[in-house]
Amino acid sequence: MNLSEQSTAQLQKTEKVLKGASIGLGVVLLAIIILSIVMWGKKGTITMNIMPVVLLPILILNITNLKKIREELKSRGV
């Protein structure tokens, strides 16, 4: 994703989408972690315990890309 080639409007739209996706993924991730802790206490290890480990890198990538977009917008004076 080459940010310098995108227009400011495109970057702002991408920033909004990534922010919403990151917040949504974070909420879902937190809910899965809480639910897996509760279920682990009742049923032992279940496959749902793996999901936070799988989803966390996606959240980290979203946040990293969001920071890059914000830096590019800041360098443009927006």
Backbone as a printed PyTorch tensor [residue, N CA C, xyz], in Angstrom:
tensor([[[  0.8490,  -1.1690,   0.0000],
         [  0.0000,   0.0000,   0.0000],
         [  0.8980,   1.2360,   0.0000]],

        [[  0.9850,   1.9030,  -1.1500],
         [  1.7960,   3.1050,  -1.2740],
         [  0.9270,   4.3210,  -0.9570]],

        [[  1.1260,   4.8680,   0.2030],
         [  0.2620,   5.9420,   0.6800],
         [  0.5080,   7.2580,  -0.0330]],

        [[  1.7240,   7.4790,  -0.4950],
         [  2.0350,   8.7580,  -1.1300],
         [  1.3290,   8.9260,  -2.4720]],

        [[  0.9050,   7.8300,  -3.0870],
         [  0.2170,   7.8950,  -4.3740],
         [ -1.2860,   8.0870,  -4.2260]],

        [[ -1.8230,   7.8920,  -3.0390],
         [ -3.2640,   8.0270,  -2.8320],
         [ -3.6320,   9.4720,  -2.5510]],

        [[ -4.8450,   9.8300,  -2.9520],
         [ -5.3110,  11.1900,  -2.6880],
         [ -5.6530,  11.3330,  -1.2090]],

        [[ -5.7590,  12.5770,  -0.7760],
         [ -6.0850,  12.8460,   0.6250],
         [ -7.4670,  12.3000,   0.9670]],

        [[ -8.4070,  12.4310,   0.0440],
         [ -9.7630,  11.9220,   0.2870],
         [ -9.7560,  10.4030,   0.4530]],

        [[ -8.9650,   9.7280,  -0.3740],
         [ -8.8680,   8.2710,  -0.2570],
         [ -8.2570,   7.8720,   1.0820]],

        [[ -7.2360,   8.5950,   1.4920],
         [ -6.5910,   8.2890,   2.7730],
         [ -7.5460,   8.5190,   3.9370]],

        [[ -8.3220,   9.5870,   3.8740],
         [ -9.2750,   9.8620,   4.9500],
         [-10.3540,   8.7890,   5.0090]],

        [[-10.8120,   8.3340,   3.8420],
         [-11.8150,   7.2710,   3.8060],
         [-11.2370,   5.9660,   4.3570]],

        [[-10.0180,   5.6440,   3.9440],
         [ -9.3570,   4.4340,   4.4320],
         [ -9.1340,   4.5120,   5.9350]],

        [[ -8.7950,   5.7020,   6.4270],
         [ -8.5940,   5.8880,   7.8640],
         [ -9.8810,   5.5990,   8.6350]],

        [[-11.0110,   6.1040,   8.1260],
         [-12.2940,   5.8610,   8.7960],
         [-12.6400,   4.3760,   8.8200]],

        [[-12.4410,   3.7220,   7.6730],
         [-12.7630,   2.2930,   7.5800],
         [-11.8730,   1.4740,   8.5090]],

        [[-10.5710,   1.7650,   8.4940],
         [ -9.6410,   1.0210,   9.3470],
         [ -9.9110,   1.2650,  10.8260]],

        [[-10.2740,   2.4870,  11.1670],
         [-10.5740,   2.7970,  12.5650],
         [-11.7860,   1.9970,  13.0310]],

        [[-12.8420,   1.9840,  12.2170],
         [-14.0360,   1.2140,  12.5630],
         [-13.7670,  -0.2750,  12.6340]],

        [[-13.0030,  -0.7720,  11.6680],
         [-12.6770,  -2.2000,  11.6520],
         [-11.8270,  -2.5840,  12.8550]],

        [[-10.8920,  -1.7210,  13.2170],
         [-10.0250,  -2.0120,  14.3650],
         [-10.8080,  -2.0020,  15.6700]],

        [[-11.7050,  -1.0390,  15.8130],
         [-12.5300,  -0.9870,  17.0240],
         [-13.4250,  -2.2190,  17.0980]],

        [[-14.0670,  -2.5530,  15.9810],
         [-14.9330,  -3.7300,  15.9510],
         [-14.1810,  -5.0120,  16.2500]],

        [[-13.0250,  -5.1670,  15.6310],
         [-12.2130,  -6.3640,  15.8610],
         [-11.7210,  -6.4240,  17.2990]],

        [[-11.3680,  -5.2720,  17.8520],
         [-10.9250,  -5.2300,  19.2470],
         [-12.0180,  -5.6480,  20.2100]],

        [[-13.2480,  -5.1850,  19.9460],
         [-14.3800,  -5.5530,  20.8050],
         [-14.6600,  -7.0480,  20.6990]],

        [[-14.6680,  -7.5600,  19.4720],
         [-14.9040,  -8.9930,  19.2720],
         [-13.7980,  -9.8140,  19.9280]],

        [[-12.5660,  -9.3750,  19.7720],
         [-11.4300, -10.0750,  20.3760],
         [-11.5480, -10.1040,  21.8910]],

        [[-11.9040,  -8.9820,  22.4810],
         [-12.0810,  -8.9190,  23.9290],
         [-13.2150,  -9.8390,  24.3880]],

        [[-14.3200,  -9.8420,  23.6440],
         [-15.4450, -10.7140,  23.9910],
         [-15.0500, -12.1880,  23.9000]],

        [[-14.3000, -12.5470,  22.8730],
         [-13.8640, -13.9380,  22.7190],
         [-12.9230, -14.3330,  23.8500]],

        [[-12.0280, -13.4270,  24.2310],
         [-11.1100, -13.7250,  25.3340],
         [-11.8860, -13.9650,  26.6220]],

        [[-12.8330, -13.0880,  26.9240],
         [-13.6390, -13.2440,  28.1450],
         [-14.4450, -14.5320,  28.0870]],

        [[-15.0830, -14.7830,  26.9400],
         [-15.8930, -15.9870,  26.7970],
         [-15.0480, -17.2540,  26.8950]],

        [[-13.8620, -17.2380,  26.3100],
         [-13.0240, -18.4390,  26.3720],
         [-12.5060, -18.6860,  27.7830]],

        [[-12.2580, -17.6150,  28.5510],
         [-11.8440, -17.7940,  29.9490],
         [-12.9730, -18.4220,  30.7530]],

        [[-14.1890, -17.9280,  30.5380],
         [-15.3460, -18.4790,  31.2550],
         [-15.5770, -19.9350,  30.8590]],

        [[-15.5350, -20.2160,  29.5570],
         [-15.7790, -21.5840,  29.0900],
         [-14.6470, -22.5210,  29.5000]],

        [[-13.4160, -22.0160,  29.5650],
         [-12.2850, -22.8390,  29.9600],
         [-12.4480, -23.3010,  31.4000]],

        [[-12.9840, -22.4350,  32.2440],
         [-13.2240, -22.8060,  33.6340],
         [-14.2860, -23.8800,  33.7660]],

        [[-15.2300, -23.9210,  32.8160],
         [-16.3220, -24.8900,  32.8910],
         [-16.0360, -26.1780,  32.1270]],

        [[-15.4330, -26.0590,  30.9540],
         [-15.2820, -27.2330,  30.0970],
         [-13.8360, -27.6240,  29.8140]],

        [[-12.8920, -26.8770,  30.3050],
         [-11.5000, -27.1620,  29.9700],
         [-11.1210, -26.4850,  28.6650]],

        [[-10.0930, -26.9670,  28.0210],
         [ -9.5980, -26.3560,  26.7900],
         [-10.5590, -26.6250,  25.6390]],

        [[-10.8790, -25.5700,  24.9190],
         [-11.7300, -25.7020,  23.7350],
         [-11.0510, -24.9790,  22.5750]],

        [[-11.5150, -25.2360,  21.3760],
         [-10.8980, -24.6320,  20.1950],
         [-11.0750, -23.1230,  20.1420]],

        [[-12.0590, -22.5920,  20.8250],
         [-12.2730, -21.1520,  20.8210],
         [-11.1090, -20.4170,  21.4920]],

        [[-10.3320, -21.1060,  22.3150],
         [ -9.1800, -20.4810,  22.9670],
         [ -8.1040, -20.0810,  21.9620]],

        [[ -8.1130, -20.6730,  20.7780],
         [ -7.1190, -20.3710,  19.7560],
         [ -7.4760, -19.0960,  18.9940]],

        [[ -8.7450, -18.7570,  18.9200],
         [ -9.1910, -17.6170,  18.1120],
         [ -8.5360, -16.2860,  18.4820]],

        [[ -8.3760, -15.9340,  19.7620],
         [ -7.6970, -14.6660,  20.0520],
         [ -6.2610, -14.6270,  19.5330]],

        [[ -5.5950, -15.7610,  19.5620],
         [ -4.2180, -15.8330,  19.0680],
         [ -4.1930, -15.6060,  17.5540]],

        [[ -5.2100, -16.0840,  16.8680],
         [ -5.2860, -15.9350,  15.4190],
         [ -5.6920, -14.5080,  15.0310]],

        [[ -6.6040, -13.9070,  15.7770],
         [ -7.1120, -12.5770,  15.4350],
         [ -6.1940, -11.4350,  15.8640]],

        [[ -5.3570, -11.6540,  16.8480],
         [ -4.4960, -10.5860,  17.3520],
         [ -3.5490, -10.0190,  16.2920]],

        [[ -2.8910, -10.8370,  15.4620],
         [ -2.0290, -10.2480,  14.4220],
         [ -2.7900,  -9.3610,  13.4340]],

        [[ -4.0340,  -9.7140,  13.1410],
         [ -4.8430,  -8.8900,  12.2420],
         [ -5.0980,  -7.5290,  12.8740]],

        [[ -5.4100,  -7.5160,  14.1560],
         [ -5.6340,  -6.2570,  14.8630],
         [ -4.3550,  -5.4210,  14.8900]],

        [[ -3.2320,  -6.0600,  15.1220],
         [ -1.9490,  -5.3430,  15.1520],
         [ -1.6390,  -4.7360,  13.7820]],

        [[ -1.8870,  -5.4810,  12.7060],
         [ -1.6640,  -4.9550,  11.3550],
         [ -2.5790,  -3.7720,  11.0580]],

        [[ -3.8440,  -3.8690,  11.4670],
         [ -4.7750,  -2.7580,  11.2660],
         [ -4.2960,  -1.5050,  11.9830]],

        [[ -3.8740,  -1.6500,  13.2150],
         [ -3.4150,  -0.4990,  13.9960],
         [ -2.1430,   0.0880,  13.3880]],

        [[ -1.2410,  -0.7700,  12.9310],
         [ -0.0070,  -0.2970,  12.2940],
         [ -0.3130,   0.4860,  11.0190]],

        [[ -1.2080,  -0.0420,  10.1850],
         [ -1.5810,   0.6580,   8.9570],
         [ -2.2950,   1.9720,   9.2560]],

        [[ -3.1120,   1.9830,  10.2910],
         [ -3.8080,   3.2040,  10.6890],
         [ -2.8130,   4.2830,  11.1040]],

        [[ -1.7820,   3.8990,  11.8290],
         [ -0.7410,   4.8580,  12.2280],
         [ -0.0120,   5.4170,  11.0070]],

        [[  0.2860,   4.5550,  10.0330],
         [  0.9680,   5.0130,   8.8210],
         [  0.1000,   6.0070,   8.0500]],

        [[ -1.1890,   5.7260,   7.9670],
         [ -2.1030,   6.6320,   7.2640],
         [ -2.1770,   7.9690,   7.9860]],

        [[ -2.2560,   7.9380,   9.2930],
         [ -2.3090,   9.1870,  10.0570],
         [ -1.0270,   9.9920,   9.8930]],

        [[  0.1130,   9.3170,   9.8540],
         [  1.3860,  10.0190,   9.6310],
         [  1.4140,  10.6710,   8.2540]],

        [[  0.9160,   9.9640,   7.2380],
         [  0.8790,  10.5200,   5.8840],
         [ -0.0550,  11.7330,   5.8220]],

        [[ -1.2120,  11.6340,   6.4550],
         [ -2.1350,  12.7690,   6.4770],
         [ -1.5270,  13.9520,   7.2230]],

        [[ -0.8100,  13.6640,   8.2970],
         [ -0.1670,  14.7290,   9.0710],
         [  0.9250,  15.4070,   8.2410]],

        [[  1.6650,  14.6210,   7.4580],
         [  2.7170,  15.2050,   6.6210],
         [  2.1350,  16.0830,   5.5110]],

        [[  0.8870,  15.8110,   5.1390],
         [  0.2090,  16.6300,   4.1290],
         [ -0.4680,  17.8530,   4.7430]],

        [[ -0.4620,  17.9290,   6.0470],
         [ -1.0560,  19.0800,   6.7150],
         [ -2.5550,  18.9790,   6.9080]],

        [[ -3.0740,  17.7680,   6.8850],
         [ -4.5250,  17.5630,   7.0630],
         [ -4.8130,  17.2030,   8.4890]]])
